[in-house]
Amino acid sequence: MSVTSVRLQPEIENPLEKLAIKLDRSKNYLINQAIKEFLARKSLEESRWKDTLVALDSVQANDLIEERSVGEWLESWGTENELKPPKI
């Protein structure tokens, strides 16, 4: 594990100290958890953006499924006559 020095502003340091005491955790633990959650969120945002670009490419290529087909498929879920997913 590496060591990184971080200068915290008082408006972050003071609540962090109080939270560490309240949760009986170290400030190091809380900072690591916050960074881990931040990185996970950023990764998810990047993944969603890539999916969006793929979807936009599909629209530009006119690779679309009619809303009616999707609606009929969804309505069939859980019935005896469940339909297969619509395809392009």
QUIVEN-V15424 format. One record per residue. RES is the residue in one letter. PHI is phi as a letter, one per 40 degrees, with the letter a starting at -180 (none if undefined). Layout:
# QUIVEN-V15424
RES&PHI + RES&PHI
This chain:
# QUIVEN-V15424
M&none + S&c + V&b + T&b + S&c + V&b + R&c + L&b + Q&c + P&d + E&c + I&b + E&c + N&c + P&c + L&c + E&c + K&c + L&c + A&c + I&c + K&d + L&c + D&f + R&b + S&c + K&c + N&d + Y&c + L&c + I&c + N&c + Q&c + A&c + I&c + K&c + E&c + F&c + L&c + A&c + R&c + K&c + S&c + L&c + E&c + E&c + S&c + R&c + W&c + K&c + D&c + T&c + L&c + V&c + A&c + L&c + D&c + S&c + V&c + Q&c + A&c + N&g + D&c + L&b + I&b + E&c + E&d + R&d + S&c + V&c + G&c + E&c + W&c + L&c + E&c + S&c + W&d + G&g + T&b + E&c + N&b + E&c + L&c + K&c + P&d + P&c + K&b + I&c
